[in-house]
Amino acid sequence: MCSAVVGAARPETGSSRWGRSAVSAVIGELSYWMSPIGLAVIGAGYWGPNLVRAACATPEFRLEWLCDLDLARAQEGLDRYTSVRATASYEQVLADPAVAAVAVATPAATHFDLVRAALEAGKHVLVEKPLTATVAEGEKLAWLARRSGLVLMCDHTYCYTPAVRRIRDLIASGEIGDIQFVDSVRVNLGLVQPDVDVLWDLAPHDLSILDFVLPGHLTPVAVAAHTADPVGAGRACLAYLSVWLSTGVLAHVTVNWLSPTKIRTTVIGGTRRTIVWDDMNPPARLMIHDRGVDMLPAQSLAPDERRETLVSYRTGDISVPALPEREALLSVMAELAGAITEGRPPLTDVGAGLRVLALLDAASRSAEQGGARIPLSMEAGT
Ligand SMILES: NC(=O)c1ccc[n+]([C@@H]2O[C@H](COP(=O)([O-])OP(=O)(O)OC[C@H]3O[C@@H](n4cnc5c(N)ncnc54)[C@H](O)[C@@H]3O)[C@@H](O)[C@H]2O)c1
């Protein structure tokens, strides 16, 4: 939570009149000071202000700072949140005893140093995807967090959307049956990032979703990726990523910064049902199709019948589950607060961040080798 009192750096006490507005001001001040977890957001670029907004809407947090190397940007990012201070000094944030946690929304290459310093200063951390720029860095942070007993949570935002939560439940309940394939497409006219390619920018979303929804026995065993830079941007702007799972199932992810149309579709085919998630279609983000292909057991058919009847098409109903419209970042903040106050690992803990990193790292190596299949050892994060 934050105070949005115009003209005051922090809530002021001592109202002279006890009218209705004075009472609500006092209640506002009280809840400001009683909000238990002091938070600082680091990075006021594209994403940081979203964390500021979500933190300010979360009663469990008292946002203390927005920090950016560019002080003017931090000041702009605070907009109307007048109880929050802007700074360019991360050291000042970490030295503040009122800060119990930091949320890091800076470029991936900076995550390791910033998160390590926060953990060493005794602060809980929410870090943006990807956890770090390398697996080795991620592992060091995991070790530090374990040793310190502090929460290290990855902002795998999509895992907190009602659609992905429902997909996870549908798979876990057996309603979909055994998973046969996954096909995920995330393309739009995206910002060509200065520090990461499209794999490291967009694929963490799809890979963290896969990590979140797949049942425990279905783990990635190998990865292959093809990438291209047709505009000469100096880094891959589109990528096709194949992930083989332990049961032999193939998952495929397409990411692309160069598409004039925005597509956000994931299809998860199962033996009983197929889930189609279209995030660009709010009235029917999720559709559950009782449609698919069944193979009849060959031995039940006479030899001359086999060719035609082995494949049978199911064309049943399509259902559209009603989903609550809750902003994912509010759930991210609630989960961070819950993990800190209850002393438990968050839903998207450092292990999830490491598993995504292992896939990204293998995908990059595969792309460098022209799409070679790279076997994975998924000890990371397990
Ligand atoms: N969860 C999501 O859906 C989502 C969406 C977009 C971006 N992100 C992630 O958020 C992070 C930031 O992305 P962005 O698009 O906002 O980047 P950005 O370049 O727009 O902003 C980064 C900001 O961090 C500041 N910064 C850099 N180093 C710093 C330091 N040491 N201390 C303080 N400030 C520093 C920069 O000055 C800049 O203002 C990335 O990890 C990105 O992957 C996540």
The ligand as an SDF file (V2000), in Angstrom:
LIG
                    3D

 44 48  0  0  0  0  0  0  0  0999 V2000
    6.9190  -10.3760  -15.8180 N   0  0  0  0  0  0  0  0  0  0  0  0
    6.6880   -9.8140  -16.9850 C   0  0  0  0  0  0  0  0  0  0  0  0
    5.6670  -10.0290  -17.6340 O   0  0  0  0  0  0  0  0  0  0  0  0
    7.7110   -8.8560  -17.5200 C   0  0  0  0  0  0  0  0  0  0  0  0
    7.3960   -7.9760  -18.5480 C   0  0  0  0  0  0  0  0  0  0  0  0
    8.3970   -7.0950  -19.0080 C   0  0  0  0  0  0  0  0  0  0  0  0
    9.6690   -7.1500  -18.4630 C   0  0  0  0  0  0  0  0  0  0  0  0
    9.9320   -8.0450  -17.4800 N   0  0  0  0  0  0  0  0  0  0  0  0
   11.2750   -8.1370  -16.8900 C   0  0  0  0  0  0  0  0  0  0  0  0
   11.5210   -6.9700  -16.1190 O   0  0  0  0  0  0  0  0  0  0  0  0
   12.9040   -6.6580  -16.1450 C   0  0  0  0  0  0  0  0  0  0  0  0
   13.0640   -5.2120  -16.6170 C   0  0  0  0  0  0  0  0  0  0  0  0
   12.5610   -5.0890  -17.9150 O   0  0  0  0  0  0  0  0  0  0  0  0
   12.1290   -3.6580  -18.4890 P   0  0  0  0  0  0  0  0  0  0  0  0
   11.4990   -3.9440  -19.8140 O   0  0  0  0  0  0  0  0  0  0  0  0
   11.3720   -2.8970  -17.4740 O   0  0  0  0  0  0  0  0  0  0  0  0
   13.5660   -2.9870  -18.7140 O   0  0  0  0  0  0  0  0  0  0  0  0
   13.8700   -1.4260  -18.9380 P   0  0  0  0  0  0  0  0  0  0  0  0
   15.1610   -1.3840  -19.6590 O   0  0  0  0  0  0  0  0  0  0  0  0
   12.6790   -0.7470  -19.5230 O   0  0  0  0  0  0  0  0  0  0  0  0
   14.0530   -0.8510  -17.4710 O   0  0  0  0  0  0  0  0  0  0  0  0
   15.0860   -1.2580  -16.6440 C   0  0  0  0  0  0  0  0  0  0  0  0
   15.3760   -0.1200  -15.6620 C   0  0  0  0  0  0  0  0  0  0  0  0
   16.3260   -0.6010  -14.7210 O   0  0  0  0  0  0  0  0  0  0  0  0
   17.2230    0.4600  -14.4320 C   0  0  0  0  0  0  0  0  0  0  0  0
   18.4540   -0.1150  -13.8820 N   0  0  0  0  0  0  0  0  0  0  0  0
   19.4140   -0.8230  -14.5420 C   0  0  0  0  0  0  0  0  0  0  0  0
   20.3680   -1.2170  -13.6780 N   0  0  0  0  0  0  0  0  0  0  0  0
   20.0180   -0.7380  -12.4670 C   0  0  0  0  0  0  0  0  0  0  0  0
   20.6220   -0.7890  -11.1790 C   0  0  0  0  0  0  0  0  0  0  0  0
   21.7840   -1.4320  -10.9900 N   0  0  0  0  0  0  0  0  0  0  0  0
   19.9920   -0.1910  -10.1580 N   0  0  0  0  0  0  0  0  0  0  0  0
   18.8270    0.4730  -10.3340 C   0  0  0  0  0  0  0  0  0  0  0  0
   18.2230    0.5680  -11.5370 N   0  0  0  0  0  0  0  0  0  0  0  0
   18.8130   -0.0270  -12.5910 C   0  0  0  0  0  0  0  0  0  0  0  0
   17.4050    1.1710  -15.7580 C   0  0  0  0  0  0  0  0  0  0  0  0
   17.8740    2.5020  -15.5620 O   0  0  0  0  0  0  0  0  0  0  0  0
   15.9970    1.1180  -16.3290 C   0  0  0  0  0  0  0  0  0  0  0  0
   15.2370    2.2480  -15.9830 O   0  0  0  0  0  0  0  0  0  0  0  0
   13.5560   -7.6980  -17.0820 C   0  0  0  0  0  0  0  0  0  0  0  0
   14.0750   -8.7400  -16.3110 O   0  0  0  0  0  0  0  0  0  0  0  0
   12.3940   -8.1900  -17.9170 C   0  0  0  0  0  0  0  0  0  0  0  0
   12.5790   -9.5050  -18.3960 O   0  0  0  0  0  0  0  0  0  0  0  0
    8.9920   -8.8740  -16.9920 C   0  0  0  0  0  0  0  0  0  0  0  0
  1  2  1  0
  2  3  2  0
  2  4  1  0
  4  5  1  0
  4 44  2  0
  5  6  2  0
  6  7  1  0
  7  8  2  0
  8  9  1  0
  8 44  1  0
  9 10  1  0
  9 42  1  0
 10 11  1  0
 11 12  1  0
 11 40  1  0
 12 13  1  0
 13 14  1  0
 14 15  2  0
 14 16  1  0
 14 17  1  0
 17 18  1  0
 18 19  2  0
 18 20  1  0
 18 21  1  0
 21 22  1  0
 22 23  1  0
 23 24  1  0
 23 38  1  0
 24 25  1  0
 25 26  1  0
 25 36  1  0
 26 27  1  0
 26 35  1  0
 27 28  2  0
 28 29  1  0
 29 30  1  0
 29 35  2  0
 30 31  1  0
 30 32  2  0
 32 33  1  0
 33 34  2  0
 34 35  1  0
 36 37  1  0
 36 38  1  0
 38 39  1  0
 40 41  1  0
 40 42  1  0
 42 43  1  0
M  CHG  2   8   1  16  -1
M  END
$$$$
